[in-house]
Amino acid sequence: MKTTFFSEFIRTAKEAPRLYFVPLIGAVRAIKAEFRRVEEAEGLTPLDPTAKQ
């Protein structure tokens, strides 16, 4: 069975207390929000993660 970082992360998240992952989730959300803010300030549209390039 092939495991990826994301699948290991999800498995661990289900087994570990939620408080352990709250700072990490908050950091990811803050980084995404900052990228959106910068893109909007530059007049660019935010990237759609589901859009094919």
N, CA, C and O atoms as a CHARMM CRD file, in Angstrom:
* protein
*
  212
    1    1 MET  N      0.84100  -1.18200   0.00000 PROA 1      0.00000
    2    1 MET  CA     0.00000   0.00000   0.00000 PROA 1      0.00000
    3    1 MET  C      0.87900   1.23400   0.00000 PROA 1      0.00000
    4    1 MET  O      1.77100   1.38200   0.83500 PROA 1      0.00000
    5    2 LYS  N      0.61600   2.10900  -0.94000 PROA 2      0.00000
    6    2 LYS  CA     1.39100   3.33900  -1.05500 PROA 2      0.00000
    7    2 LYS  C      0.81500   4.38500  -0.09500 PROA 2      0.00000
    8    2 LYS  O     -0.38600   4.65200  -0.10200 PROA 2      0.00000
    9    3 THR  N      1.67400   4.96100   0.71500 PROA 3      0.00000
   10    3 THR  CA     1.21800   6.00900   1.61600 PROA 3      0.00000
   11    3 THR  C      1.85900   7.32500   1.21200 PROA 3      0.00000
   12    3 THR  O      3.01200   7.37200   0.78300 PROA 3      0.00000
   13    4 THR  N      1.10400   8.36700   1.35500 PROA 4      0.00000
   14    4 THR  CA     1.59900   9.69900   1.06000 PROA 4      0.00000
   15    4 THR  C      1.62600  10.50600   2.34400 PROA 4      0.00000
   16    4 THR  O      1.05700  10.11000   3.36100 PROA 4      0.00000
   17    5 PHE  N      2.29100  11.63100   2.27700 PROA 5      0.00000
   18    5 PHE  CA     2.33700  12.50600   3.44100 PROA 5      0.00000
   19    5 PHE  C      0.92500  12.87700   3.88100 PROA 5      0.00000
   20    5 PHE  O      0.61200  12.85500   5.07100 PROA 5      0.00000
   21    6 PHE  N      0.07200  13.22000   2.90700 PROA 6      0.00000
   22    6 PHE  CA    -1.28100  13.64500   3.24100 PROA 6      0.00000
   23    6 PHE  C     -2.07600  12.53000   3.90600 PROA 6      0.00000
   24    6 PHE  O     -2.79800  12.77900   4.87100 PROA 6      0.00000
   25    7 SER  N     -1.95300  11.30100   3.40100 PROA 7      0.00000
   26    7 SER  CA    -2.70900  10.20300   4.00400 PROA 7      0.00000
   27    7 SER  C     -2.21300   9.92200   5.42100 PROA 7      0.00000
   28    7 SER  O     -3.00400   9.61900   6.31400 PROA 7      0.00000
   29    8 GLU  N     -0.89500  10.02400   5.62000 PROA 8      0.00000
   30    8 GLU  CA    -0.34900   9.85100   6.97100 PROA 8      0.00000
   31    8 GLU  C     -0.82300  10.97300   7.89200 PROA 8      0.00000
   32    8 GLU  O     -1.13700  10.73900   9.05800 PROA 8      0.00000
   33    9 PHE  N     -0.87000  12.18300   7.36200 PROA 9      0.00000
   34    9 PHE  CA    -1.33300  13.34000   8.14300 PROA 9      0.00000
   35    9 PHE  C     -2.78200  13.13300   8.58200 PROA 9      0.00000
   36    9 PHE  O     -3.12100  13.37300   9.74100 PROA 9      0.00000
   37   10 ILE  N     -3.62600  12.69200   7.66800 PROA 10     0.00000
   38   10 ILE  CA    -5.04200  12.46900   7.98400 PROA 10     0.00000
   39   10 ILE  C     -5.18500  11.35300   9.01800 PROA 10     0.00000
   40   10 ILE  O     -5.96100  11.48100   9.96600 PROA 10     0.00000
   41   11 ARG  N     -4.44600  10.26800   8.84200 PROA 11     0.00000
   42   11 ARG  CA    -4.52800   9.16200   9.79700 PROA 11     0.00000
   43   11 ARG  C     -4.10000   9.62400  11.18800 PROA 11     0.00000
   44   11 ARG  O     -4.74800   9.28700  12.17900 PROA 11     0.00000
   45   12 THR  N     -3.03200  10.38100  11.26600 PROA 12     0.00000
   46   12 THR  CA    -2.54700  10.88800  12.54500 PROA 12     0.00000
   47   12 THR  C     -3.54000  11.87000  13.14800 PROA 12     0.00000
   48   12 THR  O     -3.76300  11.87100  14.35900 PROA 12     0.00000
   49   13 ALA  N     -4.12900  12.69500  12.31300 PROA 13     0.00000
   50   13 ALA  CA    -5.10000  13.67400  12.80200 PROA 13     0.00000
   51   13 ALA  C     -6.30200  12.98200  13.44500 PROA 13     0.00000
   52   13 ALA  O     -6.86000  13.47100  14.42700 PROA 13     0.00000
   53   14 LYS  N     -6.68500  11.85900  12.88900 PROA 14     0.00000
   54   14 LYS  CA    -7.81800  11.12300  13.45600 PROA 14     0.00000
   55   14 LYS  C     -7.45100  10.46800  14.77800 PROA 14     0.00000
   56   14 LYS  O     -8.31500  10.27600  15.63400 PROA 14     0.00000
   57   15 GLU  N     -6.18200  10.12300  14.95400 PROA 15     0.00000
   58   15 GLU  CA    -5.75000   9.44700  16.16700 PROA 15     0.00000
   59   15 GLU  C     -5.29900  10.41300  17.27300 PROA 15     0.00000
   60   15 GLU  O     -5.41800  10.10000  18.45700 PROA 15     0.00000
   61   16 ALA  N     -4.79100  11.56500  16.89100 PROA 16     0.00000
   62   16 ALA  CA    -4.23300  12.51600  17.86800 PROA 16     0.00000
   63   16 ALA  C     -5.31300  13.49300  18.33600 PROA 16     0.00000
   64   16 ALA  O     -6.33500  13.66900  17.67300 PROA 16     0.00000
   65   17 PRO  N     -5.07400  14.11500  19.47200 PROA 17     0.00000
   66   17 PRO  CA    -6.02000  15.14200  19.94900 PROA 17     0.00000
   67   17 PRO  C     -6.07400  16.31400  18.97100 PROA 17     0.00000
   68   17 PRO  O     -5.07200  16.67100  18.35100 PROA 17     0.00000
   69   18 ARG  N     -7.22900  16.88800  18.85000 PROA 18     0.00000
   70   18 ARG  CA    -7.41200  18.01200  17.92700 PROA 18     0.00000
   71   18 ARG  C     -6.54700  19.20700  18.29600 PROA 18     0.00000
   72   18 ARG  O     -6.09300  19.93300  17.41200 PROA 18     0.00000
   73   19 LEU  N     -6.31400  19.42000  19.55800 PROA 19     0.00000
   74   19 LEU  CA    -5.52600  20.58000  19.97500 PROA 19     0.00000
   75   19 LEU  C     -4.11800  20.56000  19.40700 PROA 19     0.00000
   76   19 LEU  O     -3.50000  21.61300  19.25000 PROA 19     0.00000
   77   20 TYR  N     -3.61100  19.39800  19.10300 PROA 20     0.00000
   78   20 TYR  CA    -2.26800  19.28500  18.53900 PROA 20     0.00000
   79   20 TYR  C     -2.20500  19.91900  17.15200 PROA 20     0.00000
   80   20 TYR  O     -1.17900  20.49200  16.78500 PROA 20     0.00000
   81   21 PHE  N     -3.28100  19.82600  16.37600 PROA 21     0.00000
   82   21 PHE  CA    -3.28200  20.30100  15.00300 PROA 21     0.00000
   83   21 PHE  C     -3.84500  21.70700  14.83100 PROA 21     0.00000
   84   21 PHE  O     -3.73600  22.27300  13.74300 PROA 21     0.00000
   85   22 VAL  N     -4.44000  22.28300  15.86400 PROA 22     0.00000
   86   22 VAL  CA    -5.04300  23.61000  15.73600 PROA 22     0.00000
   87   22 VAL  C     -4.02900  24.66500  15.30200 PROA 22     0.00000
   88   22 VAL  O     -4.33600  25.43800  14.39400 PROA 22     0.00000
   89   23 PRO  N     -2.84200  24.74100  15.89600 PROA 23     0.00000
   90   23 PRO  CA    -1.88600  25.75900  15.43700 PROA 23     0.00000
   91   23 PRO  C     -1.46300  25.56000  13.97600 PROA 23     0.00000
   92   23 PRO  O     -1.29000  26.53600  13.24700 PROA 23     0.00000
   93   24 LEU  N     -1.29700  24.32300  13.55000 PROA 24     0.00000
   94   24 LEU  CA    -0.90100  24.05100  12.17200 PROA 24     0.00000
   95   24 LEU  C     -2.00100  24.46500  11.19900 PROA 24     0.00000
   96   24 LEU  O     -1.72500  25.08500  10.17100 PROA 24     0.00000
   97   25 ILE  N     -3.22600  24.12900  11.51700 PROA 25     0.00000
   98   25 ILE  CA    -4.35800  24.49500  10.65600 PROA 25     0.00000
   99   25 ILE  C     -4.49500  26.01000  10.59500 PROA 25     0.00000
  100   25 ILE  O     -4.74200  26.56800   9.52600 PROA 25     0.00000
  101   26 GLY  N     -4.33800  26.67700  11.73200 PROA 26     0.00000
  102   26 GLY  CA    -4.40600  28.13900  11.76400 PROA 26     0.00000
  103   26 GLY  C     -3.31100  28.77500  10.92700 PROA 26     0.00000
  104   26 GLY  O     -3.55000  29.77100  10.24300 PROA 26     0.00000
  105   27 ALA  N     -2.11900  28.21200  10.97200 PROA 27     0.00000
  106   27 ALA  CA    -1.00600  28.74500  10.18300 PROA 27     0.00000
  107   27 ALA  C     -1.27700  28.59600   8.69100 PROA 27     0.00000
  108   27 ALA  O     -1.00800  29.51500   7.91700 PROA 27     0.00000
  109   28 VAL  N     -1.80500  27.44800   8.28300 PROA 28     0.00000
  110   28 VAL  CA    -2.11200  27.23000   6.86600 PROA 28     0.00000
  111   28 VAL  C     -3.17900  28.20900   6.40400 PROA 28     0.00000
  112   28 VAL  O     -3.06300  28.77300   5.31600 PROA 28     0.00000
  113   29 ARG  N     -4.20200  28.42100   7.19700 PROA 29     0.00000
  114   29 ARG  CA    -5.26300  29.37300   6.83300 PROA 29     0.00000
  115   29 ARG  C     -4.71500  30.79100   6.74100 PROA 29     0.00000
  116   29 ARG  O     -5.09700  31.54200   5.84400 PROA 29     0.00000
  117   30 ALA  N     -3.83000  31.16600   7.65200 PROA 30     0.00000
  118   30 ALA  CA    -3.25400  32.50700   7.63200 PROA 30     0.00000
  119   30 ALA  C     -2.38500  32.71400   6.39400 PROA 30     0.00000
  120   30 ALA  O     -2.41200  33.78900   5.79400 PROA 30     0.00000
  121   31 ILE  N     -1.62900  31.71500   6.01400 PROA 31     0.00000
  122   31 ILE  CA    -0.79000  31.81900   4.82400 PROA 31     0.00000
  123   31 ILE  C     -1.66000  31.96700   3.57800 PROA 31     0.00000
  124   31 ILE  O     -1.37400  32.79800   2.71600 PROA 31     0.00000
  125   32 LYS  N     -2.71600  31.16800   3.48100 PROA 32     0.00000
  126   32 LYS  CA    -3.61900  31.26900   2.33100 PROA 32     0.00000
  127   32 LYS  C     -4.27400  32.65200   2.27100 PROA 32     0.00000
  128   32 LYS  O     -4.38600  33.24400   1.19800 PROA 32     0.00000
  129   33 ALA  N     -4.70100  33.15900   3.42000 PROA 33     0.00000
  130   33 ALA  CA    -5.33000  34.48000   3.46700 PROA 33     0.00000
  131   33 ALA  C     -4.34400  35.56900   3.04700 PROA 33     0.00000
  132   33 ALA  O     -4.72300  36.51100   2.35000 PROA 33     0.00000
  133   34 GLU  N     -3.09900  35.45000   3.46000 PROA 34     0.00000
  134   34 GLU  CA    -2.08400  36.43600   3.08500 PROA 34     0.00000
  135   34 GLU  C     -1.82200  36.40300   1.58400 PROA 34     0.00000
  136   34 GLU  O     -1.68500  37.45600   0.96100 PROA 34     0.00000
  137   35 PHE  N     -1.75000  35.21500   0.99400 PROA 35     0.00000
  138   35 PHE  CA    -1.56200  35.12600  -0.45200 PROA 35     0.00000
  139   35 PHE  C     -2.74400  35.75700  -1.18900 PROA 35     0.00000
  140   35 PHE  O     -2.55300  36.46400  -2.17800 PROA 35     0.00000
  141   36 ARG  N     -3.96600  35.50100  -0.70900 PROA 36     0.00000
  142   36 ARG  CA    -5.14400  36.11100  -1.34400 PROA 36     0.00000
  143   36 ARG  C     -5.08200  37.63300  -1.23700 PROA 36     0.00000
  144   36 ARG  O     -5.39100  38.33900  -2.19700 PROA 36     0.00000
  145   37 ARG  N     -4.68100  38.13600  -0.06500 PROA 37     0.00000
  146   37 ARG  CA    -4.60400  39.58300   0.13500 PROA 37     0.00000
  147   37 ARG  C     -3.58800  40.21300  -0.80400 PROA 37     0.00000
  148   37 ARG  O     -3.85600  41.26400  -1.38700 PROA 37     0.00000
  149   38 VAL  N     -2.43900  39.59400  -0.95600 PROA 38     0.00000
  150   38 VAL  CA    -1.39700  40.11900  -1.83400 PROA 38     0.00000
  151   38 VAL  C     -1.85000  40.07700  -3.29000 PROA 38     0.00000
  152   38 VAL  O     -1.63300  41.03500  -4.03200 PROA 38     0.00000
  153   39 GLU  N     -2.47200  38.98500  -3.70400 PROA 39     0.00000
  154   39 GLU  CA    -2.95300  38.87600  -5.08300 PROA 39     0.00000
  155   39 GLU  C     -4.01000  39.93700  -5.37700 PROA 39     0.00000
  156   39 GLU  O     -4.00400  40.53600  -6.45300 PROA 39     0.00000
  157   40 GLU  N     -4.90900  40.17000  -4.43500 PROA 40     0.00000
  158   40 GLU  CA    -5.94000  41.18600  -4.63300 PROA 40     0.00000
  159   40 GLU  C     -5.31700  42.57300  -4.68400 PROA 40     0.00000
  160   40 GLU  O     -5.76400  43.41400  -5.46500 PROA 40     0.00000
  161   41 ALA  N     -4.29700  42.83200  -3.87200 PROA 41     0.00000
  162   41 ALA  CA    -3.63400  44.12600  -3.86500 PROA 41     0.00000
  163   41 ALA  C     -2.89700  44.37100  -5.18400 PROA 41     0.00000
  164   41 ALA  O     -2.77300  45.51500  -5.62100 PROA 41     0.00000
  165   42 GLU  N     -2.41800  43.31900  -5.80900 PROA 42     0.00000
  166   42 GLU  CA    -1.71900  43.43700  -7.08200 PROA 42     0.00000
  167   42 GLU  C     -2.67900  43.41500  -8.27000 PROA 42     0.00000
  168   42 GLU  O     -2.25500  43.53800  -9.41900 PROA 42     0.00000
  169   43 GLY  N     -3.95900  43.26100  -7.99300 PROA 43     0.00000
  170   43 GLY  CA    -4.94600  43.25000  -9.06100 PROA 43     0.00000
  171   43 GLY  C     -5.08500  41.91100  -9.75300 PROA 43     0.00000
  172   43 GLY  O     -5.67000  41.83200 -10.83400 PROA 43     0.00000
  173   44 LEU  N     -4.56500  40.86900  -9.16000 PROA 44     0.00000
  174   44 LEU  CA    -4.68700  39.53800  -9.73400 PROA 44     0.00000
  175   44 LEU  C     -5.86600  38.81800  -9.11000 PROA 44     0.00000
  176   44 LEU  O     -6.25900  39.11100  -7.98100 PROA 44     0.00000
  177   45 THR  N     -6.42500  37.87900  -9.84700 PROA 45     0.00000
  178   45 THR  CA    -7.49200  37.07000  -9.25400 PROA 45     0.00000
  179   45 THR  C     -6.85100  35.93400  -8.48200 PROA 45     0.00000
  180   45 THR  O     -5.84200  35.38100  -8.91700 PROA 45     0.00000
  181   46 PRO  N     -7.41800  35.58100  -7.35300 PROA 46     0.00000
  182   46 PRO  CA    -6.87000  34.45300  -6.58700 PROA 46     0.00000
  183   46 PRO  C     -6.88700  33.16300  -7.39700 PROA 46     0.00000
  184   46 PRO  O     -7.79700  32.93000  -8.19200 PROA 46     0.00000
  185   47 LEU  N     -5.89900  32.34900  -7.19200 PROA 47     0.00000
  186   47 LEU  CA    -5.83000  31.08500  -7.90000 PROA 47     0.00000
  187   47 LEU  C     -6.86900  30.11700  -7.38500 PROA 47     0.00000
  188   47 LEU  O     -7.08300  30.00600  -6.17800 PROA 47     0.00000
  189   48 ASP  N     -7.50600  29.42400  -8.29000 PROA 48     0.00000
  190   48 ASP  CA    -8.48100  28.41000  -7.92700 PROA 48     0.00000
  191   48 ASP  C     -7.74200  27.07400  -7.85300 PROA 48     0.00000
  192   48 ASP  O     -7.24500  26.59100  -8.87100 PROA 48     0.00000
  193   49 PRO  N     -7.66100  26.46500  -6.65400 PROA 49     0.00000
  194   49 PRO  CA    -6.89500  25.22200  -6.53700 PROA 49     0.00000
  195   49 PRO  C     -7.47800  24.06700  -7.35500 PROA 49     0.00000
  196   49 PRO  O     -6.79100  23.07800  -7.61200 PROA 49     0.00000
  197   50 THR  N     -8.74100  24.19400  -7.76300 PROA 50     0.00000
  198   50 THR  CA    -9.34200  23.10300  -8.54700 PROA 50     0.00000
  199   50 THR  C     -9.22300  23.34800 -10.04000 PROA 50     0.00000
  200   50 THR  O     -9.56300  22.47100 -10.83300 PROA 50     0.00000
  201   51 ALA  N     -8.74600  24.52800 -10.44400 PROA 51     0.00000
  202   51 ALA  CA    -8.63300  24.83300 -11.87200 PROA 51     0.00000
  203   51 ALA  C     -7.44700  24.10700 -12.47900 PROA 51     0.00000
  204   51 ALA  O     -6.37600  24.02600 -11.87800 PROA 51     0.00000
  205   52 LYS  N     -7.64700  23.58800 -13.65900 PROA 52     0.00000
  206   52 LYS  CA    -6.55700  22.91400 -14.36700 PROA 52     0.00000
  207   52 LYS  C     -5.76400  23.95900 -15.15000 PROA 52     0.00000
  208   52 LYS  O     -6.32100  24.88000 -15.74700 PROA 52     0.00000
  209   53 GLN  N     -4.45700  23.78100 -15.12400 PROA 53     0.00000
  210   53 GLN  CA    -3.59900  24.74600 -15.82400 PROA 53     0.00000
  211   53 GLN  C     -3.02100  24.15000 -17.06300 PROA 53     0.00000
  212   53 GLN  O     -2.27500  24.81600 -17.77900 PROA 53     0.00000
